[in-house]
Amino acid sequence: MNVRFHHVHVRCPDARKTAQWYIDAFGARIVEDQVVDGGVHLGLDLHGTLLRVSEPRSWDRSMGPGDASTHFGLEHFAVRTDDLDALLAQLRALGAEVLEGPLVNSIGSRVAFVRAPDDVRIEVFTPADG
Protein backbone atom coordinates (compact mmCIF):
# COMPACT_ATOMS: atom_id res chain seq x y z
CA MET A 1 0.00 0.00 0.00
CA ASN A 2 1.32 3.43 -1.00
CA VAL A 3 0.43 6.29 1.39
CA ARG A 4 1.81 9.81 1.10
CA PHE A 5 1.00 13.32 2.23
CA HIS A 6 -1.49 15.11 -0.03
CA HIS A 7 -2.55 18.57 1.21
CA VAL A 8 -3.17 21.09 3.99
CA HIS A 9 -6.66 22.61 4.12
CA VAL A 10 -7.53 26.05 5.52
CA ARG A 11 -11.22 26.93 5.97
CA CYS A 12 -11.99 30.63 5.94
CA PRO A 13 -14.85 33.09 5.42
CA ASP A 14 -13.36 34.60 2.23
CA ALA A 15 -11.30 32.10 0.21
CA ARG A 16 -10.12 34.58 -2.42
CA LYS A 17 -8.86 37.05 0.20
CA THR A 18 -7.10 34.31 2.17
CA ALA A 19 -5.59 32.76 -0.98
CA GLN A 20 -4.25 36.17 -2.01
CA TRP A 21 -2.47 36.42 1.33
CA TYR A 22 -0.70 33.08 0.72
CA ILE A 23 0.19 34.22 -2.81
CA ASP A 24 1.66 37.48 -1.50
CA ALA A 25 3.31 35.89 1.55
CA PHE A 26 4.84 32.75 0.07
CA GLY A 27 4.55 32.95 -3.71
CA ALA A 28 1.80 30.33 -3.94
CA ARG A 29 -0.19 30.12 -7.15
CA ILE A 30 -3.79 29.09 -7.78
CA VAL A 31 -4.08 25.75 -9.61
CA GLU A 32 -7.76 24.97 -8.87
CA ASP A 33 -10.70 27.38 -8.71
CA GLN A 34 -14.21 26.05 -8.22
CA VAL A 35 -17.39 26.33 -6.19
CA VAL A 36 -18.08 23.25 -4.07
CA ASP A 37 -21.43 22.93 -2.29
CA GLY A 38 -21.95 26.71 -2.31
CA GLY A 39 -18.46 27.80 -1.19
CA VAL A 40 -15.40 28.94 -3.14
CA HIS A 41 -12.77 26.19 -3.07
CA LEU A 42 -9.23 27.01 -4.26
CA GLY A 43 -6.20 24.80 -4.65
CA LEU A 44 -2.84 26.56 -4.34
CA ASP A 45 0.53 25.18 -5.28
CA LEU A 46 2.78 26.20 -2.40
CA HIS A 47 6.09 25.23 -4.00
CA GLY A 48 5.11 21.60 -4.42
CA THR A 49 2.63 21.26 -1.55
CA LEU A 50 -1.09 21.51 -2.22
CA LEU A 51 -2.76 24.09 0.03
CA ARG A 52 -6.55 24.03 -0.16
CA VAL A 53 -8.32 27.24 0.86
CA SER A 54 -12.08 27.12 1.02
CA GLU A 55 -15.19 28.68 2.39
CA PRO A 56 -17.69 26.61 4.35
CA ARG A 57 -19.98 24.44 2.27
CA SER A 58 -23.70 25.16 2.23
CA TRP A 59 -24.32 22.56 4.94
CA ASP A 60 -21.50 23.51 7.35
CA ARG A 61 -21.84 27.28 7.74
CA SER A 62 -21.43 27.19 11.55
CA MET A 63 -17.66 26.85 11.75
CA GLY A 64 -15.77 27.09 15.04
CA PRO A 65 -13.05 29.73 15.44
CA GLY A 66 -9.46 29.27 14.33
CA ASP A 67 -6.77 28.81 16.97
CA ALA A 68 -3.19 29.99 16.40
CA SER A 69 -2.22 29.20 19.99
CA THR A 70 -0.31 26.08 20.93
CA HIS A 71 -2.81 23.26 21.40
CA PHE A 72 -3.38 19.55 21.02
CA GLY A 73 -4.31 18.22 17.60
CA LEU A 74 -3.08 19.64 14.32
CA GLU A 75 -1.31 22.77 15.51
CA HIS A 76 0.56 24.32 12.58
CA PHE A 77 2.19 23.83 9.23
CA ALA A 78 5.69 25.00 8.39
CA VAL A 79 7.49 26.66 5.52
CA ARG A 80 11.25 26.65 5.04
CA THR A 81 13.18 29.72 3.92
CA ASP A 82 16.79 30.69 3.40
CA ASP A 83 16.15 34.19 4.85
CA LEU A 84 14.00 34.06 7.97
CA ASP A 85 14.36 37.77 8.79
CA ALA A 86 13.28 38.90 5.31
CA LEU A 87 10.31 36.52 5.30
CA LEU A 88 9.19 37.67 8.75
CA ALA A 89 9.38 41.30 7.62
CA GLN A 90 7.27 40.45 4.58
CA LEU A 91 4.72 38.57 6.69
CA ARG A 92 4.48 41.43 9.20
CA ALA A 93 3.88 43.85 6.32
CA LEU A 94 1.02 41.60 5.22
CA GLY A 95 -0.53 41.75 8.69
CA ALA A 96 0.79 38.53 10.26
CA GLU A 97 1.51 38.63 13.98
CA VAL A 98 4.73 37.03 15.20
CA LEU A 99 3.72 34.81 18.12
CA GLU A 100 7.13 33.34 19.01
CA GLY A 101 10.70 33.97 17.95
CA PRO A 102 12.75 34.17 16.03
CA LEU A 103 14.79 31.82 18.17
CA VAL A 104 17.31 29.04 17.72
CA ASN A 105 15.91 25.64 18.65
CA SER A 106 17.77 22.70 20.20
CA ILE A 107 18.96 21.39 16.81
CA GLY A 108 20.25 24.78 15.65
CA SER A 109 17.44 25.84 13.31
CA ARG A 110 16.13 29.43 13.45
CA VAL A 111 12.36 29.37 13.88
CA ALA A 112 9.42 31.66 14.43
CA PHE A 113 5.67 31.16 14.60
CA VAL A 114 3.17 33.58 13.11
CA ARG A 115 -0.59 34.05 13.24
CA ALA A 116 -1.82 34.19 9.63
CA PRO A 117 -5.31 35.17 8.45
CA ASP A 118 -8.16 33.10 9.85
CA ASP A 119 -6.11 32.44 13.03
CA VAL A 120 -3.84 29.86 11.36
CA ARG A 121 -0.51 29.10 13.06
CA ILE A 122 2.46 28.86 10.67
CA GLU A 123 6.05 28.02 11.53
CA VAL A 124 8.73 29.66 9.39
CA PHE A 125 12.23 28.32 9.73
CA THR A 126 15.74 28.20 8.40
CA PRO A 127 17.37 24.83 9.11
CA ALA A 128 20.67 24.64 10.93
CA ASP A 129 22.35 23.43 7.74
CA GLY A 130 21.13 26.49 5.83
N, C-alpha and C positions, 0 to 999 in steps of 0.2 A: 504494500500500500504506500502510495506517495502522498505525503502531506507537507504543505509549505504555507508560509505566511501569504495572505492575499491583500488585505487592506486595513486601513484605519477609517472609522466613520465618525464624523462630527455632525450632530443634529443641532440645528440653529433656527431662529425665527426668520432670517433672511439669507438664503443660501448664496445668492449672487454677491451680496455685500461681504459675507464671510469668505467666500472663495476669492474675492478680489484682495482681501487682506493676505491670504496665503500666497497669492500671485506676487503681490508687492513685497511681502516679507521674505519669501524663500525662492522666488522664481518658478513657482509651480505653473502648470499650464492646463487649461481645461481640455479634456479628451472625451468627455461624455456630457451631454446636456439634454435632460428630458424632464417631463413631469410624470411622477409616479404617484398614483392614488391621491391626486390633488395637491402635491407638494413638489417644488423644484428639487431636482436630484442631479447633482453635478459630480463627475469623476474628474479628479485632478491628478496629473502625473507630477509627483513630487520627487523628481530626480530618480525615477525607477520604482518608487513606492506609490501605490494607488491610495489616494486620500479621497474618500467620499464625503461630500458636504451636502446635507439635505435638510429640507424643511419637514415638519411633521406631516405624516400622511393624513388623509381625511378622517381616518378612524382613530388616530392617536394624537389629537390636538392638545391634550392635557399633559404636557411634558414636565418633569421635575426640573429643578434648577441645575445648572452646571456646578462643578466644584473643583476649583484649581488648588485647593488646599491638599496637604498630604492626607491620604485616607486609604483604607483597605479597598481592594478591588483594582480595576484598571485605573491607574493613577495618572500616567502621562505617556506621551510619546516623545522621542528624541530626534534631533537633527544634529549632524556633525558639520563642523565648519573649520576652516583653516585660520579664521580670524574672528575669534570670539568677541573681542571688543567692538569691532566694526559691526558685526551682526547685532549685538545688543544695542548699539546706538541706533541702527536702522529700525529695530523692533520698538524701541522707546519712541522714536519719531512717528511710528505708526500706531501708537497708543498702548502698546503692551506695557504691563507693569512687571518689573523685575521683583520676584518674590524671594529669591535666595541667590547669593553669589554676586559676582563670580568668585569662585573659590577653587582650590586645588584639592581633589579628593585623595583617598588613600593610595590610589594606584598612579597618581601623578597627572591625571587629566584635569583640565580647567573646565568647570561646569557652572551653569547658572540655570535657574528655573524662571519662567515667565508665565504670566497670566495673559492668554490670548483672548480674542473675542469669544463670547459665549461661555466664558469662565473655563476655558480649556487650559490645562497645565502642560507646558512644553519645556523639555530640557534642551538646552543648546550646549554643545561641548566641543572642545578640541582635545583629542586624545594625547596622552603623554608622549607618544611617538610622533606627534605632529600630524 
